[in-house]
Amino acid sequence: MTTLVPDPIHLHRIDLDRNMRRFYEISVQPTLFGGTSLVRTWGRIGTAGQSLVETFDHPIDTTAAFARLERTKRRRGYRDATQAALP
């Protein structure tokens, strides 16, 4: 059984009035033992940022966590990196 793995996303939140230039990346990676990992990286644009890896036994759980995080970040003002650069 194959499951649909979401494409990685790269989001930006830029607010020049508040001197805010942040990025947030989310991707899904397979593990060696048949599970999947949700890899999150965030920080100020231009830095390496911080990373967090969450491992799940079932790909469905990983996909649900991915969707929840993406929805939360978009509600907080993050946009796709290509759109964030536009005025």
VENTA-V109657 format. One record per pair of residues at least 6 apart in sequence whose C-alpha atoms are under 7 Angstrom apart, sorted by sequence separation. I is the first residue (numbers start at 1). J is the second residue. D is the distance in whole Angstrom. If there is no record, write none. Layout:
i=I j=J d=D
i=I j=J d=D
//
This chain:
i=14 j=20 d=5
i=15 j=21 d=7
i=30 j=36 d=4
i=31 j=37 d=7
i=43 j=49 d=4
i=56 j=62 d=6
i=14 j=21 d=5
i=29 j=36 d=6
i=30 j=37 d=6
i=42 j=49 d=5
i=43 j=50 d=6
i=13 j=21 d=6
i=14 j=22 d=6
i=28 j=36 d=7
i=29 j=37 d=5
i=41 j=49 d=6
i=42 j=50 d=5
i=13 j=22 d=5
i=28 j=37 d=6
i=29 j=38 d=7
i=41 j=50 d=5
i=42 j=51 d=7
i=12 j=22 d=6
i=13 j=23 d=6
i=28 j=38 d=5
i=41 j=51 d=4
i=12 j=23 d=4
i=27 j=38 d=6
i=28 j=39 d=6
i=40 j=51 d=6
i=41 j=52 d=7
i=11 j=23 d=6
i=12 j=24 d=6
i=27 j=39 d=5
i=40 j=52 d=5
i=11 j=24 d=5
i=26 j=39 d=6
i=27 j=40 d=7
i=39 j=52 d=6
i=40 j=53 d=6
i=10 j=24 d=6
i=11 j=25 d=6
i=26 j=40 d=5
i=39 j=53 d=5
i=10 j=25 d=5
i=25 j=40 d=6
i=26 j=41 d=7
i=38 j=53 d=6
i=39 j=54 d=7
i=9 j=25 d=6
i=10 j=26 d=7
i=25 j=41 d=5
i=37 j=53 d=6
i=38 j=54 d=5
i=9 j=26 d=5
i=24 j=41 d=6
i=25 j=42 d=6
i=37 j=54 d=5
i=38 j=55 d=6
i=8 j=26 d=6
i=9 j=27 d=7
i=24 j=42 d=4
i=37 j=55 d=4
i=8 j=27 d=4
i=23 j=42 d=6
i=24 j=43 d=7
i=36 j=55 d=6
i=37 j=56 d=6
i=7 j=27 d=7
i=8 j=28 d=7
i=23 j=43 d=6
i=36 j=56 d=5
i=22 j=43 d=6
i=23 j=44 d=6
i=35 j=56 d=6
i=36 j=57 d=7
i=22 j=44 d=4
i=23 j=45 d=6
i=35 j=57 d=5
i=36 j=58 d=7
i=5 j=28 d=7
i=21 j=44 d=6
i=22 j=45 d=5
i=35 j=58 d=6
i=36 j=59 d=6
i=21 j=45 d=6
i=35 j=59 d=7
i=38 j=62 d=6
i=37 j=62 d=7
i=36 j=62 d=7
i=13 j=77 d=6
i=13 j=78 d=5
i=12 j=78 d=5
i=13 j=79 d=6
i=11 j=78 d=6
i=12 j=79 d=5
i=11 j=79 d=5
i=12 j=80 d=6
i=11 j=80 d=5
i=12 j=81 d=5
i=10 j=80 d=6
i=11 j=81 d=5
i=14 j=84 d=7
i=10 j=81 d=6
i=13 j=84 d=7
i=12 j=84 d=6
//
